[in-house]
Amino acid sequence: MKRKVKTITTSQGVCKVRLVPWIRVNENYVWLFSFGCGKSKRQLNDWLNKRPNKRAKKLSNQLSGISGLLPHGFAIRQLRAWIQELKEGDSIFFACESKEKLKQFDAYAKWFTRHEAKNWYINEEFLLFQYIKPPCTTQNLDHPPASED
């Protein structure tokens, strides 16, 4: 799979979510998920690519950018859609990267524990969330598999 990027435009600016392959482990990948909101696509690209300029630093000093709850809902919906496309055994890391990391972590920790699947692991030491896609079971559990003779 290739990296995935989705962008929406709001009345206050631009919101962008990104899923990037980070590490390949055997046949699976570890993906990094990130999102931000800013005044322009250029500002978001500078921040996502960690460029050392004024545009990127200004966005790094905000919790989620200039918008309220809209980007968070957009990011969660897009994350759910991308989880469906993952292969079995792939994992996603979602790190809190804002200026107020603890505040962002607390907000998402409440969301993930209340609304998301049990496959999310919350790491309080590093302030990140991890999802591992479980293997798909297509066998009927009522009947044991047929033995091969």
Beta strands, then each sheet from edge to edge (+ up, - down):
strand 1: 4-10
strand 2: 13-25
strand 3: 28-38
strand 4: 91-95
strand 5: 120-123
strand 6: 128-132
sheet 1: 1+ 2- 3+ 4+ 6- 5+
end
